[in-house]
Amino acid sequence: MRIGVDVMGGDYAPQNIVLGAIESLSKISSDTSLVLLGDKPRILDICRQNGCDASSFEIVHTSQVIRMNEHPVKSYTSKKDSSLVAGFNMLAKKELDAFASAGNTGAMLTGCQTALRPIPGIMRPCISAEMPLLNGKKMLILDVGFNTDSKPDMLYQFGYLGSIYAKEMMGIENPGISLLNIGEEEDKGDMVAREAYKLMIDSAHYRFCGNIEANHLFSGDIADVVVTDGFTGNVLLKQAEGMYGLTQSLDVKHKFFEGFNYESYGGTPVLGISSPVIIGHGSSSPLAVANMVLKAESALNNKLVGKFIEAFSYEH
């Protein structure tokens, strides 16, 4: 398996990205090889400074960088020799099996939409994130940022994608799916939420557990997968990251809160596209980068994309 890593993407690139790649070498399978895309002299220099044999990696030199504050579409279109665009091109040509980056999220989403084809039958890809529950397990929330506006049938489909992910990546045999709403009753919420509820309660694809309110999200006794639109999901994700920051500032130590640390999950996979893509946090530390690589490897080992293709081809 060949996993591409965008060395130039992120607030602390290339230093943290290369260090994370080095850290992941002791954790990935011997059958997995890492392809580092970026400024080759800088990559070699960081490896040398940290006592790492650069031959442990395949290095693809690129001359351009898409900065975190650049316009996603314009930069993706104009910077053809950037590490991010090169990664997507290699992925599309099957020269990589997966691609991971902590770079410009908008440009990553542009790459997902332009370089890769969606899985037939999937209306819109989405981004998911794993979060902790009080019972020690984890739940999956999606969408957390790809689609700021979602239609009812898209939310229904997110539930299907989430149920497959929960089975294959989280080991949950019969995951419960809930719809994030402002009340438990089926007539609560806006028109989109009410219509989505009607679709989900009759689902033949997954076990629907009804609406879930935000104050019950982390209790662990309602749902394994929580469905929402990308706007609400992104707010929720950033609020959780902010809460973790507050607990650190207040010196509150508890295993539950540690689950909100983005370093522990590394990155969020894009669900519904033809190849595994992992989007990391912009301020990723070496540990977060290493876990981002491991997330990509896990998606490949569990044949996640193949499971999506199989499920949706059966429907069509």
Order of alpha helices (4+ residues) and beta strands (2+ residues): beta-alpha-beta-alpha-beta-alpha-alpha-beta-alpha-beta-beta-alpha-beta-alpha-beta-beta-alpha-alpha-alpha-beta-beta-alpha-alpha
